[in-house]
């Protein structure tokens, strides 16, 4: 295995370790501190930028390995066709082509799994951040709900049985008083307008 494919393999192992560390169940406080550090650290941001560039090179290696697999397949088919039979195509030439095919397929799978796992890691990281954000939101809403419950208890248990009907009756009484005041205001306005000699308003 060449040096750059050895580095790709080391990166694949590193990604697997990161993925295992992400899915390990941890207490909420520790998980929140860890992901806060990961999302706010400038060192992690630089590392992510460098990893993006690295994955571009791995993508180029993946495309090259796919091209090599395709060329080996063409060479195998052409050699079988030119020799006339599969038995005539053997020995050292056959072993060489099979070895090239094996190495090219190995490199293709290695680069492909590394790229695929990088996408999984990115999506898993984003989903965990969303879960933490939603947990914080639920916690905040529960706190507000508890505060509202305490306020209701201090005000005399507004949700007690019969309290809603009482509030409706008071609301209807206030509406009737408002309508009576409105009618009285209009009547006084009409009388005032008639006394001043101004025409009365059409209602």
MDTraj code that builds the backbone (N, CA, C; nanometers):
import mdtraj as md
import numpy as np

residues = "UNK UNK UNK UNK UNK UNK UNK UNK UNK UNK UNK UNK UNK UNK UNK UNK UNK UNK UNK UNK UNK UNK UNK UNK UNK UNK UNK UNK UNK UNK UNK UNK UNK UNK UNK UNK UNK UNK UNK UNK UNK UNK UNK UNK UNK UNK UNK UNK UNK UNK UNK UNK UNK UNK UNK UNK UNK UNK UNK UNK UNK UNK UNK UNK UNK UNK UNK UNK UNK UNK UNK UNK UNK UNK UNK UNK UNK UNK UNK UNK UNK UNK UNK UNK UNK UNK UNK UNK UNK UNK UNK UNK UNK UNK UNK UNK UNK UNK UNK UNK UNK UNK UNK UNK UNK UNK UNK UNK UNK UNK UNK UNK UNK UNK UNK UNK UNK UNK UNK UNK UNK UNK UNK UNK UNK UNK UNK UNK UNK UNK UNK UNK UNK UNK UNK UNK UNK UNK UNK UNK UNK UNK UNK UNK UNK UNK UNK UNK UNK UNK UNK UNK UNK UNK UNK UNK UNK UNK UNK UNK UNK UNK UNK UNK UNK UNK UNK UNK UNK UNK UNK UNK UNK UNK UNK UNK UNK UNK UNK UNK UNK UNK UNK UNK UNK UNK UNK UNK UNK UNK UNK UNK UNK UNK UNK UNK UNK UNK UNK UNK UNK UNK UNK".split()
xyz = np.array([
    [0.0854, -0.1196, 0.0000],
    [0.0000, 0.0000, 0.0000],
    [0.0887, 0.1241, 0.0000],
    [0.0604, 0.2151, -0.0921],
    [0.1410, 0.3372, -0.1018],
    [0.1140, 0.4292, 0.0167],
    [0.1981, 0.5359, 0.0263],
    [0.1911, 0.6240, 0.1432],
    [0.0561, 0.6944, 0.1520],
    [0.0053, 0.7466, 0.0398],
    [-0.1199, 0.8224, 0.0480],
    [-0.2391, 0.7318, 0.0764],
    [-0.2357, 0.6077, 0.0285],
    [-0.3451, 0.5173, 0.0643],
    [-0.3333, 0.4712, 0.2097],
    [-0.2121, 0.4637, 0.2620],
    [-0.1946, 0.4359, 0.4052],
    [-0.2508, 0.5500, 0.4889],
    [-0.2317, 0.6742, 0.4424],
    [-0.2889, 0.7897, 0.5127],
    [-0.4411, 0.7877, 0.5052],
    [-0.4955, 0.7467, 0.3907],
    [-0.6415, 0.7350, 0.3783],
    [-0.6951, 0.6300, 0.4761],
    [-0.6245, 0.5180, 0.4887],
    [-0.6666, 0.4141, 0.5824],
    [-0.6608, 0.4651, 0.7267],
    [-0.5542, 0.5404, 0.7604],
    [-0.5446, 0.5980, 0.8953],
    [-0.6597, 0.6957, 0.9206],
    [-0.6960, 0.7742, 0.8187],
    [-0.8087, 0.8665, 0.8321],
    [-0.9398, 0.7912, 0.8509],
    [-0.9560, 0.6797, 0.7815],
    [-1.0763, 0.5980, 0.7976],
    [-1.0881, 0.5443, 0.9400],
    [-0.9772, 0.4964, 0.9963],
    [-0.9787, 0.4483, 1.1348],
    [-1.0105, 0.5621, 1.2305],
    [-0.9548, 0.6805, 1.2053],
    [-0.9815, 0.7980, 1.2891],
    [-1.1294, 0.8353, 1.2841],
    [-1.1887, 0.8309, 1.1653],
    [-1.3319, 0.8601, 1.1520],
    [-1.4165, 0.7579, 1.2274],
    [-1.3766, 0.6330, 1.2233],
    [-1.4511, 0.5305, 1.2964],
    [-1.4459, 0.5564, 1.4465],
    [-1.3298, 0.5978, 1.4975],
    [-1.3180, 0.6295, 1.6401],
    [-1.4055, 0.7500, 1.6771],
    [-1.4072, 0.8506, 1.5908],
    [-1.4914, 0.9681, 1.6174],
    [-1.6389, 0.9296, 1.6180],
    [-1.6792, 0.8457, 1.5232],
    [-1.8193, 0.8044, 1.5171],
    [-1.8599, 0.7278, 1.6422],
    [-1.7727, 0.6388, 1.6890],
    [-1.8027, 0.5646, 1.8122],
    [-1.8131, 0.6596, 1.9311],
    [-1.7253, 0.7603, 1.9358],
    [-1.7308, 0.8562, 2.0469],
    [-1.8570, 0.9422, 2.0409],
    [-1.9097, 0.9656, 1.9213],
    [-2.0324, 1.0452, 1.9096],
    [-2.1556, 0.9687, 1.9558],
    [-2.1587, 0.8385, 1.9315],
    [-2.2794, 0.7615, 1.9644],
    [-2.2744, 0.7012, 2.1043],
    [-2.1634, 0.7194, 2.1762],
    [-2.1578, 0.6692, 2.3140],
    [-2.2548, 0.7509, 2.3990],
    [-2.3431, 0.6852, 2.4751],
    [-2.4354, 0.7622, 2.5605],
    [-2.3615, 0.8296, 2.6750],
    [-2.3732, 0.9602, 2.6817],
    [-2.3090, 1.0402, 2.7863],
    [-2.4153, 1.1210, 2.8599],
    [-2.3878, 1.1615, 2.9831],
    [-2.4813, 1.2522, 3.0516],
    [-2.4996, 1.3812, 2.9738],
    [-2.6175, 1.4402, 2.9899],
    [-2.6528, 1.5580, 2.9110],
    [-2.5564, 1.6735, 2.9357],
    [-2.5125, 1.6921, 3.0606],
    [-2.4224, 1.8034, 3.0919],
    [-2.2883, 1.7869, 3.0224],
    [-2.2323, 1.6660, 3.0294],
    [-2.1034, 1.6406, 2.9647],
    [-2.1154, 1.6533, 2.8134],
    [-2.2232, 1.6001, 2.7572],
    [-2.2434, 1.6087, 2.6124],
    [-2.2577, 1.7542, 2.5678],
    [-2.3299, 1.8347, 2.6472],
    [-2.3480, 1.9749, 2.6115],
    [-2.2151, 2.0501, 2.6159],
    [-2.1345, 2.0241, 2.7189],
    [-2.0040, 2.0911, 2.7278],
    [-1.9131, 2.0492, 2.6133],
    [-1.9156, 1.9209, 2.5795],
    [-1.8305, 1.8704, 2.4720],
    [-1.8664, 1.9337, 2.3384],
    [-1.9954, 1.9387, 2.3076],
    [-2.0351, 1.9923, 2.1774],
    [-2.0270, 2.1442, 2.1746],
    [-2.0388, 2.2085, 2.2895],
    [-2.0148, 2.3524, 2.2942],
    [-1.8692, 2.3825, 2.2627],
    [-1.7790, 2.3015, 2.3187],
    [-1.6364, 2.3182, 2.2886],
    [-1.6082, 2.2924, 2.1410],
    [-1.6686, 2.1867, 2.0855],
    [-1.6438, 2.1533, 1.9452],
    [-1.6967, 2.2601, 1.8504],
    [-1.8089, 2.3216, 1.8848],
    [-1.8698, 2.4197, 1.7948],
    [-1.8093, 2.5587, 1.8093],
    [-1.7417, 2.5865, 1.9210],
    [-1.6897, 2.7212, 1.9447],
    [-1.5380, 2.7304, 1.9384],
    [-1.4672, 2.6176, 1.9383],
    [-1.3216, 2.6207, 1.9405],
    [-1.2657, 2.6615, 1.8041],
    [-1.1766, 2.7614, 1.7992],
    [-1.1161, 2.7991, 1.6696],
    [-1.0223, 2.6912, 1.6166],
    [-0.9622, 2.6137, 1.7064],
    [-0.8749, 2.5048, 1.6621],
    [-0.9533, 2.3973, 1.5874],
    [-1.0718, 2.3639, 1.6380],
    [-1.1569, 2.2651, 1.5711],
    [-1.2048, 2.3187, 1.4367],
    [-1.2316, 2.4496, 1.4294],
    [-1.2745, 2.5093, 1.3021],
    [-1.1638, 2.4983, 1.1975],
    [-1.0391, 2.5241, 1.2380],
    [-0.9263, 2.5099, 1.1441],
    [-0.9085, 2.3637, 1.1026],
    [-0.9267, 2.2727, 1.1989],
    [-0.9143, 2.1307, 1.1673],
    [-1.0213, 2.0865, 1.0678],
    [-1.1433, 2.1360, 1.0847],
    [-1.2507, 2.1028, 0.9909],
    [-1.2207, 2.1573, 0.8516],
    [-1.1631, 2.2756, 0.8449],
    [-1.1275, 2.3323, 0.7141],
    [-1.0203, 2.2473, 0.6455],
    [-0.9215, 2.2041, 0.7227],
    [-0.8187, 2.1174, 0.6665],
    [-0.8730, 1.9831, 0.6225],
    [-0.9706, 1.9312, 0.6981],
    [-1.0310, 1.8033, 0.6608],
    [-1.1102, 1.8147, 0.5317],
    [-1.1736, 1.9282, 0.5082],
    [-1.2476, 1.9474, 0.3833],
    [-1.1532, 1.9410, 0.2639],
    [-1.0369, 2.0049, 0.2767],
    [-0.9380, 1.9992, 0.1681],
    [-0.8883, 1.8562, 0.1489],
    [-0.8663, 1.7855, 0.2615],
    [-0.8203, 1.6463, 0.2525],
    [-0.9218, 1.5593, 0.1806],
    [-1.0499, 1.5805, 0.2077],
    [-1.1532, 1.4996, 0.1437],
    [-1.1641, 1.5289, -0.0061],
    [-1.1254, 1.6475, -0.0473],
    [-1.1222, 1.6763, -0.1906],
    [-1.0168, 1.5890, -0.2585],
    [-0.8995, 1.5775, -0.1949],
    [-0.7951, 1.4908, -0.2508],
    [-0.8377, 1.3433, -0.2481],
    [-0.9089, 1.3032, -0.1417],
    [-0.9563, 1.1642, -0.1355],
    [-1.0585, 1.1381, -0.2456],
    [-1.1403, 1.2381, -0.2761],
    [-1.2358, 1.2234, -0.3863],
    [-1.1629, 1.2044, -0.5198],
    [-1.0532, 1.2772, -0.5388],
    [-0.9742, 1.2595, -0.6612],
    [-0.9159, 1.1188, -0.6667],
    [-0.8642, 1.0684, -0.5523],
    [-0.8124, 0.9313, -0.5479],
    [-0.9219, 0.8296, -0.5757],
    [-1.0422, 0.8561, -0.5258],
    [-1.1546, 0.7649, -0.5498],
    [-1.1887, 0.7583, -0.6985],
    [-1.1943, 0.8744, -0.7629],
    [-1.2244, 0.8759, -0.9062],
    [-1.1138, 0.8062, -0.9864],
    [-0.9890, 0.8259, -0.9438],
    [-0.8783, 0.7591, -1.0119],
    [-0.8866, 0.6077, -0.9952],
    [-0.9206, 0.5621, -0.8751],
    [-0.9312, 0.4171, -0.8522],
    [-1.0475, 0.3567, -0.9306],
    [-1.1576, 0.4289, -0.9415],
    [-1.2695, 0.3803, -1.0237],
    [-1.2269, 0.3684, -1.1696],
    [-1.1513, 0.4667, -1.2174],
    [-1.1013, 0.4617, -1.3559],
    [-1.0080, 0.3419, -1.3763],
    [-0.9248, 0.3130, -1.2768],
    [-0.8328, 0.2002, -1.2892],
    [-0.9075, 0.0667, -1.2886],
    [-1.0100, 0.0556, -1.2052],
    [-1.0908, -0.0671, -1.2050],
    [-1.1545, -0.0871, -1.3409],
    [-1.2066, 0.0199, -1.3977],
    [-1.2699, 0.0092, -1.5300],
    [-1.1686, -0.0330, -1.6370],
    [-1.0474, 0.0241, -1.6323],
    [-0.9454, -0.0121, -1.7317],
    [-0.8994, -0.1571, -1.7169],
    [-0.8873, -0.2043, -1.5920],
    [-0.8476, -0.3443, -1.5703],
    [-0.9546, -0.4383, -1.6234],
    [-1.0816, -0.4014, -1.6023],
    [-1.1907, -0.4834, -1.6563],
    [-1.1831, -0.4905, -1.8084],
    [-1.1540, -0.3782, -1.8729],
    [-1.1409, -0.3777, -2.0181],
    [-1.0219, -0.4616, -2.0635],
    [-0.9106, -0.4515, -1.9909],
    [-0.7925, -0.5308, -2.0262],
    [-0.8199, -0.6805, -2.0118],
    [-0.8909, -0.7190, -1.9063],
    [-0.9241, -0.8603, -1.8862],
    [-1.0128, -0.9115, -1.9987],
    [-1.1144, -0.8322, -2.0350],
    [-1.2035, -0.8741, -2.1436],
    [-1.1295, -0.8823, -2.2762],
    [-1.0401, -0.7864, -2.3017],
    [-0.9660, -0.7883, -2.4287],
    [-0.8684, -0.9049, -2.4333],
    [-0.8027, -0.9358, -2.3214],
    [-0.7080, -1.0464, -2.3179],
    [-0.7798, -1.1795, -2.3369],
    [-0.8936, -1.1966, -2.2743],
    [-0.9714, -1.3198, -2.2925],
    [-1.0162, -1.3364, -2.4376],
    [-1.0544, -1.2244, -2.4982],
    [-1.1012, -1.2314, -2.6367],
    [-0.9873, -1.2624, -2.7336],
    [-0.8685, -1.2014, -2.7095],
    [-0.7554, -1.2212, -2.8007],
    [-0.6943, -1.3609, -2.7875],
    [-0.6961, -1.4190, -2.6688],
    [-0.6381, -1.5518, -2.6488],
    [-0.7290, -1.6623, -2.7016],
    [-0.8544, -1.6358, -2.7156],
    [-0.9457, -1.7345, -2.7723],
    [-1.0137, -1.8206, -2.6694],
    [-0.9537, -1.8402, -2.5541],
    [-1.0168, -1.9207, -2.4496],
    [-0.9632, -1.8768, -2.3154],
    [-1.0371, -1.9048, -2.2109],
    [-0.9948, -1.8666, -2.0765],
    [-0.8756, -1.9477, -2.0306],
    [-0.8603, -2.0726, -2.0833],
    [-0.7482, -2.1560, -2.0408],
    [-0.6159, -2.1044, -2.0974],
    [-0.6186, -2.0491, -2.2184],
    [-0.4962, -1.9976, -2.2796],
    [-0.4452, -1.8733, -2.2076],
    [-0.5404, -1.8024, -2.1436],
    [-0.5030, -1.6804, -2.0718],
    [-0.4737, -1.7176, -1.9268],
    [-0.3509, -1.7465, -1.8959],
    [-0.3168, -1.7888, -1.7606],
    [-0.1746, -1.7518, -1.7286],
    [-0.1245, -1.8128, -1.6218],
    [0.0138, -1.7911, -1.5847],
    [0.0381, -1.6552, -1.5260],
    [0.1554, -1.6009, -1.5591],
    [0.2006, -1.4746, -1.5002],
    [0.1131, -1.3578, -1.5418],
    [0.0720, -1.3542, -1.6659],
    [-0.0106, -1.2423, -1.7152],
    [-0.1435, -1.2366, -1.6409],
    [-0.2036, -1.3538, -1.6229],
    [-0.3321, -1.3570, -1.5531],
    [-0.3166, -1.3134, -1.4075],
    [-0.2106, -1.3612, -1.3421],
    [-0.1881, -1.3224, -1.2034],
    [-0.1621, -1.1728, -1.1906],
    [-0.0915, -1.1170, -1.2885],
    [-0.0626, -0.9731, -1.2828],
    [-0.1907, -0.8915, -1.2954],
    [-0.2756, -0.9311, -1.3895],
    [-0.4010, -0.8568, -1.4076],
    [-0.4924, -0.8726, -1.2864],
    [-0.4979, -0.9928, -1.2295],
    [-0.5801, -1.0146, -1.1101],
    [-0.5296, -0.9321, -0.9920],
    [-0.3958, -0.9213, -0.9789],
    [-0.3386, -0.8402, -0.8706],
    [-0.3717, -0.6932, -0.8905],
    [-0.3606, -0.6443, -1.0142],
    [-0.3963, -0.5050, -1.0419],
    [-0.5439, -0.4798, -1.0150],
    [-0.6250, -0.5750, -1.0510],
    [-0.7691, -0.5617, -1.0255],
    [-0.7982, -0.5573, -0.8756],
    [-0.7308, -0.6438, -0.8003],
    [-0.7514, -0.6471, -0.6561],
    [-0.7102, -0.5149, -0.5920],
    [-0.5919, -0.4631, -0.6284],
    [-0.5429, -0.3394, -0.5678],
    [-0.6298, -0.2195, -0.6058],
    [-0.6723, -0.2149, -0.7299],
    [-0.7568, -0.1029, -0.7712],
    [-0.8934, -0.1071, -0.7017],
    [-0.9497, -0.2267, -0.6863],
    [-1.0770, -0.2384, -0.6148],
    [-1.0603, -0.2050, -0.4661],
    [-0.9484, -0.2500, -0.4076],
    [-0.9229, -0.2182, -0.2671],
    [-0.9136, -0.0681, -0.2466],
    [-0.8411, -0.0002, -0.3350],
    [-0.8274, 0.1456, -0.3232],
    [-0.9609, 0.2160, -0.3439],
    [-1.0424, 0.1648, -0.4353],
    [-1.1738, 0.2240, -0.4591],
    [-1.2623, 0.2110, -0.3360],
    [-1.2653, 0.0922, -0.2762],
    [-1.3467, 0.0724, -0.1556],
    [-1.2946, 0.1548, -0.0393],
    [-1.1633, 0.1638, -0.0255],
    [-1.1048, 0.2397, 0.0846],
    [-1.1413, 0.3877, 0.0754],
    [-1.1228, 0.4470, -0.0410],
    [-1.1574, 0.5887, -0.0585],
    [-1.3081, 0.6105, -0.0495],
    [-1.3853, 0.5172, -0.1064],
    [-1.5303, 0.5322, -0.1031],
    [-1.5871, 0.5272, 0.0376],
    [-1.5413, 0.4317, 0.1174],
    [-1.5904, 0.4226, 0.2553],
    [-1.5449, 0.5418, 0.3381],
    [-1.4260, 0.5940, 0.3119],
    [-1.3790, 0.7113, 0.3854],
    [-1.4672, 0.8323, 0.3561],
    [-1.4997, 0.8534, 0.2288],
    [-1.5873, 0.9649, 0.1916],
    [-1.7278, 0.9457, 0.2476],
    [-1.7786, 0.8229, 0.2396],
    [-1.9135, 0.7957, 0.2894],
    [-1.9222, 0.8171, 0.4403],
    [-1.8210, 0.7732, 0.5130],
    [-1.8218, 0.7901, 0.6579],
    [-1.8081, 0.9369, 0.6965],
    [-1.7382, 1.0151, 0.6146],
    [-1.7292, 1.1586, 0.6442],
    [-1.8669, 1.2250, 0.6346],
    [-1.9482, 1.1838, 0.5364],
    [-2.0846, 1.2369, 0.5256],
    [-2.1696, 1.1950, 0.6447],
    [-2.1545, 1.0694, 0.6878],
    [-2.2300, 1.0211, 0.8037],
    [-2.1912, 1.0981, 0.9293],
    [-2.0608, 1.1223, 0.9464],
    [-2.0141, 1.1965, 1.0638],
    [-2.0700, 1.3383, 1.0649],
    [-2.0686, 1.4025, 0.9499],
    [-2.1198, 1.5394, 0.9423],
    [-2.2684, 1.5441, 0.9774],
    [-2.3453, 1.4499, 0.9221],
    [-2.4890, 1.4487, 0.9490],
    [-2.5182, 1.4129, 1.0948],
    [-2.4421, 1.3194, 1.1499],
    [-2.4611, 1.2808, 1.2900],
    [-2.4315, 1.3975, 1.3827],
    [-2.3253, 1.4716, 1.3532],
    [-2.2883, 1.5879, 1.4343],
    [-2.3985, 1.6936, 1.4324],
    [-2.4522, 1.7214, 1.3139],
    [-2.5599, 1.8204, 1.3023],
    [-2.6854, 1.7743, 1.3765],
    [-2.7180, 1.6448, 1.3660],
    [-2.8372, 1.5927, 1.4341],
    [-2.8221, 1.5988, 1.5857],
    [-2.7026, 1.5705, 1.6369],
    [-2.6817, 1.5779, 1.7818],
    [-2.6936, 1.7220, 1.8300],
    [-2.6410, 1.8165, 1.7514],
    [-2.6565, 1.9579, 1.7880],
    [-2.8040, 1.9980, 1.7906],
    [-2.8828, 1.9492, 1.6939],
    [-3.0265, 1.9787, 1.6925],
    [-3.0969, 1.9188, 1.8142],
    [-3.0578, 1.7968, 1.8518],
    [-3.1181, 1.7325, 1.9684],
    [-3.0866, 1.8108, 2.0950],
    [-2.9624, 1.8547, 2.1091],
    [-2.9248, 1.9340, 2.2267],
    [-3.0018, 2.0659, 2.2310],
    [-3.0183, 2.1287, 2.1138],
    [-3.0933, 2.2539, 2.1094],
    [-3.2395, 2.2321, 2.1486],
    [-3.2989, 2.1234, 2.0993],
    [-3.4379, 2.0940, 2.1338],
    [-3.4537, 2.0586, 2.2813],
    [-3.3561, 1.9887, 2.3376],
    [-3.3614, 1.9575, 2.4805],
    [-3.3542, 2.0847, 2.5646],
    [-3.2706, 2.1787, 2.5216],
    [-3.2640, 2.3076, 2.5925],
    [-3.3968, 2.3820, 2.5824],
    [-3.4591, 2.3752, 2.4631],
    [-3.5877, 2.4430, 2.4440],
    [-3.6961, 2.3807, 2.5319],
    [-3.6991, 2.2468, 2.5378],
    [-3.7974, 2.1786, 2.6227],
    [-3.7756, 2.2128, 2.7688],
    [-3.6494, 2.2172, 2.8081],
    [-3.6178, 2.2505, 2.9476],
    [-3.6630, 2.3921, 2.9814],
    [-3.6408, 2.4846, 2.8868],
    [-3.6825, 2.6221, 2.9107],
    [-3.8345, 2.6343, 2.9184],
    [-3.9052, 2.5623, 2.8277],
    [-4.0507, 2.5678, 2.8286],
    [-4.1077, 2.5045, 2.9544],
    [-4.0452, 2.3972, 3.0012],
    [-4.0892, 2.3364, 3.1272],
    [-4.0706, 2.4317, 3.2433],
    [-3.9604, 2.5061, 3.2415],
    [-3.9373, 2.6050, 3.3470],
    [-4.0411, 2.7143, 3.3458],
    [-4.0779, 2.7609, 3.2236],
    [-4.1824, 2.8628, 3.2138],
    [-4.3171, 2.8076, 3.2571],
    [-4.3436, 2.6809, 3.2227],
    [-4.4691, 2.6183, 3.2645],
    [-4.4784, 2.6073, 3.4155],
    [-4.3650, 2.5735, 3.4793],
    [-4.3638, 2.5649, 3.6248],
    [-4.3856, 2.7004, 3.6888],
    [-4.3274, 2.8056, 3.6301],
    [-4.3458, 2.9399, 3.6836],
    [-4.4908, 2.9843, 3.6694],
    [-4.5531, 2.9506, 3.5546],
    [-4.6947, 2.9859, 3.5364],
    [-4.7829, 2.9115, 3.6360],
    [-4.7480, 2.7857, 3.6631],
    [-4.8247, 2.7089, 3.7605],
    [-4.8150, 2.7688, 3.8996],
    [-4.6964, 2.8170, 3.9363],
    [-4.6796, 2.8816, 4.0661],
    [-4.7593, 3.0101, 4.0734],
    [-4.7612, 3.0865, 3.9629],
    [-4.8377, 3.2114, 3.9612],
    [-4.9865, 3.1841, 3.9763],
    [-5.0356, 3.0790, 3.9077],
    [-5.1783, 3.0449, 3.9180],
    [-5.2131, 3.0029, 4.0595],
    [-5.1234, 2.9305, 4.1236],
    [-5.1506, 2.8887, 4.2614],
    [-5.1546, 3.0090, 4.3533],
    [-5.0662, 3.1063, 4.3290],
    [-5.0645, 3.2255, 4.4139],
    [-5.1885, 3.3103, 4.3921],
    [-5.2438, 3.3096, 4.2717],
    [-5.3622, 3.3914, 4.2435],
    [-5.4922, 3.3240, 4.2856],
    [-5.4839, 3.2091, 4.3475],
    [-5.6054, 3.1470, 4.3983],
    [-5.6564, 3.0344, 4.3134],
    [-5.5673, 2.9618, 4.2471],
    [-5.6048, 2.8427, 4.1702],
    [-5.7084, 2.8754, 4.0658],
    [-5.6640, 2.9487, 3.9610],
    [-5.7575, 2.9913, 3.8565],
    [-5.8131, 2.8739, 3.7783],
    [-5.7465, 2.7610, 3.7817],
    [-5.7954, 2.6452, 3.7082],
    [-5.8832, 2.5544, 3.7921],
    [-5.9293, 2.6004, 3.9062],
    [-6.0122, 2.5172, 3.9929],
    [-6.1483, 2.4940, 3.9284],
    [-6.2201, 2.3852, 3.9663],
    [-6.3526, 2.3580, 3.9093],
    [-6.4506, 2.4711, 3.9370],
    [-6.5273, 2.5128, 3.8348],
    [-6.6242, 2.6210, 3.8477],
    [-6.5662, 2.7587, 3.8247],
    [-6.4328, 2.7688, 3.8216],
    [-6.3703, 2.8999, 3.8039],
    [-6.3908, 2.9521, 3.6617],
    [-6.3922, 2.8621, 3.5628],
    [-6.4100, 2.9052, 3.4238],
    [-6.5505, 2.9612, 3.4023],
    [-6.6496, 2.8943, 3.4570],
    [-6.7861, 2.9448, 3.4445],
    [-6.8014, 3.0810, 3.5105],
    [-6.7360, 3.0983, 3.6244],
    [-6.7425, 3.2269, 3.6939],
    [-6.6802, 3.3377, 3.6103],
    [-6.5669, 3.3055, 3.5479],
    [-6.5006, 3.4050, 3.4635],
    [-6.5853, 3.4395, 3.3422],
    [-6.6559, 3.3403, 3.2858],
    [-6.7444, 3.3687, 3.1716],
    [-6.8584, 3.4626, 3.2116],
    [-6.9156, 3.4394, 3.3277],
    [-7.0259, 3.5261, 3.3746],
    [-6.9757, 3.6678, 3.3945],
    [-6.8562, 3.6804, 3.4527],
    [-6.8015, 3.8147, 3.4724],
    [-6.7726, 3.8821, 3.3381],
    [-6.7288, 3.8022, 3.2412],
    [-6.7020, 3.8587, 3.1085],
    [-6.8312, 3.9079, 3.0433],
    [-6.9392, 3.8300, 3.0551],
    [-7.0669, 3.8720, 2.9978],
    [-7.1196, 3.9966, 3.0676],
    [-7.1019, 4.0056, 3.2005],
    [-7.1471, 4.1247, 3.2730],
    [-7.0704, 4.2482, 3.2276],
    [-6.9393, 4.2327, 3.2068],
    [-6.8588, 4.3454, 3.1583],
    [-6.9014, 4.3874, 3.0187],
    [-6.9363, 4.2896, 2.9331],
    [-6.9834, 4.3237, 2.7989],
    [-7.1133, 4.4024, 2.8037],
    [-7.2063, 4.3598, 2.8880],
    [-7.3347, 4.4302, 2.8981],
    [-7.3155, 4.5717, 2.9531],
    [-7.2247, 4.5868, 3.0511],
    [-7.1967, 4.7208, 3.1028],
    [-7.1359, 4.8094, 2.9946],
    [-7.0473, 4.7511, 2.9125],
    [-6.9848, 4.8290, 2.8064],
    [-7.0884, 4.8727, 2.7032],
    [-7.1801, 4.7825, 2.6695],
    [-7.2845, 4.8204, 2.5738],
    [-7.3751, 4.9298, 2.6307],
    [-7.4080, 4.9187, 2.7612],
    [-7.4909, 5.0230, 2.8230],
    [-7.4208, 5.1577, 2.8242],
    [-7.2921, 5.1586, 2.8558],
    [-7.2160, 5.2835, 2.8550],
    [-7.2084, 5.3425, 2.7147],
    [-7.1941, 5.2535, 2.6137],
    [-7.1880, 5.3027, 2.4770],
    [-7.3195, 5.3672, 2.4355],
    [-7.4312, 5.3027, 2.4694],
    [-7.5618, 5.3614, 2.4371],
    [-7.5813, 5.4953, 2.5082],
    [-7.5410, 5.5019, 2.6346],
    [-7.5572, 5.6275, 2.7098],
    [-7.4704, 5.7382, 2.6516],
    [-7.3501, 5.7012, 2.6088],
    [-7.2606, 5.8005, 2.5476],
    [-7.3216, 5.8546, 2.4179],
    [-7.3782, 5.7656, 2.3370],
    [-7.4412, 5.8103, 2.2124],
    [-7.5625, 5.8988, 2.2386],
    [-7.6416, 5.8633, 2.3405],
    [-7.7594, 5.9441, 2.3734],
    [-7.7195, 6.0838, 2.4194],
    [-7.6186, 6.0889, 2.5078],
    [-7.5733, 6.2203, 2.5544],
    [-7.5134, 6.3015, 2.4401],
    [-7.4474, 6.2339, 2.3487],
    [-7.3916, 6.3059, 2.2340],
    [-7.5007, 6.3633, 2.1461],
    [-7.6102, 6.2887, 2.1290],
    [-7.7212, 6.3384, 2.0479],
    [-7.7888, 6.4575, 2.1156],
    [-7.8093, 6.4451, 2.2470],
    [-7.8724, 6.5556, 2.3177],
    [-7.7852, 6.6807, 2.3156],
    [-7.6576, 6.6635, 2.3318],
    [-7.5663, 6.7770, 2.3301],
    [-7.5642, 6.8425, 2.1928],
    [-7.5716, 6.7597, 2.0909],
    [-7.5735, 6.8137, 1.9547],
    [-7.7018, 6.8896, 1.9268],
    [-7.8179, 6.8391, 1.9782],
    [-7.9445, 6.9087, 1.9577],
    [-7.9494, 7.0402, 2.0327],
    [-7.8906, 7.0457, 2.1533],
    [-7.8922, 7.1689, 2.2318],
    [-7.8055, 7.2760, 2.1686],
    [-7.6990, 7.2403, 2.1035],
    [-7.6088, 7.3383, 2.0399],
    [-7.6580, 7.3818, 1.9035],
    [-7.7646, 7.3201, 1.8546],
    [-7.8180, 7.3551, 1.7223],
    [-7.7487, 7.2845, 1.6082],
    [-7.6608, 7.1960, 1.6379],
    [-7.5943, 7.1194, 1.5315],
    [-7.6801, 6.9990, 1.4988],
    [-7.6737, 6.9545, 1.3761],
    [-7.7561, 6.8378, 1.3386],
    [-7.7118, 6.7148, 1.4134],
    [-7.8103, 6.6319, 1.4434],
    [-7.7812, 6.5097, 1.5136],
    [-7.7115, 6.4100, 1.4205],
    [-7.6260, 6.3286, 1.4796],
    [-7.5576, 6.2264, 1.4009],
    [-7.6524, 6.1130, 1.3650],
    [-7.6414, 6.0688, 1.2416],
    [-7.7167, 5.9509, 1.2013],
    [-7.6489, 5.8282, 1.2584],
    [-7.7272, 5.7480, 1.3253],
    [-7.6717, 5.6274, 1.3835],
    [-7.7064, 5.5101, 1.2971],
])
top = md.Topology()
chain = top.add_chain()
for i, resn in enumerate(residues, 1):
    res = top.add_residue(resn, chain, resSeq=i)
    for name in ("N", "CA", "C"):
        top.add_atom(name, md.element.get_by_symbol(name[0]), res)
traj = md.Trajectory(xyz[None], top)
